[in-house]
Amino acid sequence: MEICHGKHKGKHRVFTNPEQLAEEQKREEREREWRQKRGEESESESGSGSGSESDSSSEEEQKQRNKKLSQLNVEEKAPQQLSRREREAIEKEKARQHYQKLHAQGKTAEAQADLARLAIIRKQREEAAKKREEEKKAKEAAKEAGRSKR
């Protein structure tokens, strides 16, 4: 027999034979009958354990459905406990919105710097427009002077 040392790992699988499964089922049935004789297992629990879970869950559902209106309102008004991350995220968002509000009003240092920069740009544009207008008038005057000489 040759042993492979490839990249694929083989799993050693163990299967339970049907006779062993049948023996386990018989043993479980005998234990269940023995418990019933001793009275450890109630009638509602005989069978599978999932049945008792569904009974308790339906009882919980009934309790939830049959609450008084005053109890419901009290529970809804109770403050919800937030995790540290959620609380910090909310605080961060509030701080950002507050900063945006102050920025829009021009009260932050960044907003004041922006407004100063915009004022400088506005002055430069006005000066450039005046200069162009003067050059245009000078050209027209030169044209008129050239026409009058002829």
C-alpha positions in Angstrom: 0.0 0.0 0.0 1.3 3.4 -1.0 0.9 6.5 1.2 0.2 9.7 -0.5 1.7 13.0 0.6 -0.3 15.3 -1.6 -2.0 18.5 -0.8 -5.4 16.9 -0.2 -6.1 15.7 3.4 -8.2 12.6 3.7 -10.5 12.2 6.6 -10.9 8.9 8.4 -14.6 8.4 8.6 -16.2 6.1 11.1 -19.8 5.0 10.5 -22.1 3.6 13.1 -23.6 0.2 12.1 -27.4 -0.1 12.2 -27.3 -2.8 14.9 -25.5 -0.5 17.3 -28.0 2.3 16.5 -30.9 0.0 17.2 -29.3 -1.1 20.6 -28.9 2.6 21.6 -32.6 3.3 20.8 -33.8 0.3 22.8 -31.6 1.3 25.8 -33.0 4.9 25.7 -36.5 3.6 25.5 -35.9 1.3 28.5 -34.4 4.2 30.5 -37.4 6.4 29.6 -39.8 3.7 30.8 -37.9 3.2 34.0 -38.0 7.0 34.7 -41.8 7.0 34.1 -42.2 4.2 36.6 -40.3 6.2 39.2 -42.2 9.4 38.4 -39.2 11.5 37.4 -40.5 12.3 34.0 -43.9 14.0 33.7 -46.4 13.2 31.0 -45.9 16.4 29.1 -42.1 15.7 29.0 -42.5 12.1 27.7 -41.5 12.0 24.1 -39.0 14.6 22.9 -37.5 17.4 25.0 -38.5 19.9 22.3 -42.2 19.6 23.3 -41.5 21.0 26.8 -39.5 23.8 25.2 -42.4 24.8 23.0 -44.8 24.7 26.0 -42.7 27.1 28.0 -42.2 29.4 25.0 -45.9 29.5 24.4 -46.5 30.4 28.1 -44.0 33.2 27.7 -45.8 34.4 24.6 -49.1 34.5 26.6 -47.5 36.5 29.4 -46.1 39.0 26.8 -49.5 39.3 25.1 -51.5 39.7 28.3 -49.7 42.7 29.7 -51.6 45.7 31.0 -51.4 48.9 29.1 -49.8 50.7 32.0 -47.0 48.1 32.0 -46.4 48.5 28.3 -46.1 52.3 28.5 -43.6 52.0 31.4 -41.4 49.6 29.5 -41.5 51.7 26.4 -40.6 54.9 28.3 -37.6 53.3 30.0 -34.4 54.8 28.7 -32.5 52.4 26.4 -29.0 51.6 27.5 -26.6 52.2 24.7 -23.2 50.7 24.3 -20.1 52.8 24.6 -19.5 52.8 20.9 -23.1 53.7 20.1 -23.1 56.5 22.6 -19.8 57.9 21.3 -21.1 57.7 17.7 -24.2 59.7 18.7 -22.0 62.3 20.5 -19.7 62.5 17.5 -22.6 63.1 15.2 -24.1 65.8 17.5 -20.7 67.6 17.7 -20.3 67.5 13.9 -23.8 69.0 13.4 -23.0 71.7 16.0 -19.8 72.5 14.2 -21.5 72.7 10.9 -24.1 75.1 12.4 -21.4 77.4 13.8 -19.5 77.1 10.5 -22.6 78.2 8.5 -22.9 81.2 10.9 -19.2 82.1 10.3 -18.3 81.7 14.0 -15.5 79.1 13.6 -11.9 79.8 12.9 -12.1 77.8 9.6 -15.1 79.8 8.5 -13.5 83.1 9.3 -10.4 82.1 7.3 -12.6 81.0 4.4 -14.4 84.4 4.5 -11.2 86.3 4.6 -9.8 84.3 1.7 -13.0 84.9 -0.3 -12.8 88.7 0.4 -9.3 88.8 -0.9 -10.3 86.9 -4.0 -13.3 89.2 -4.5 -11.0 92.3 -4.3 -8.5 90.8 -6.8 -11.3 90.1 -9.2 -12.7 93.7 -8.9 -9.2 95.1 -9.5 -8.8 92.9 -12.5 -12.2 93.9 -13.9 -11.3 97.7 -13.4 -8.0 97.1 -15.1 -9.6 95.4 -18.1 -12.2 98.2 -18.3 -9.4 100.9 -18.3 -7.5 99.0 -21.0 -10.6 98.7 -23.1 -11.3 102.4 -22.8 -7.6 103.2 -23.6 -7.9 101.0 -26.8 -11.1 102.8 -27.8 -9.5 106.2 -27.2 -6.5 105.1 -29.3 -8.8 104.0 -32.1 -10.7 107.3 -32.0 -7.5 109.2 -32.0 -6.3 107.1 -35.0 -9.6 107.8 -36.9 -9.5 111.5 -36.2 -6.0 111.9 -37.7 -7.1 110.6 -41.1 
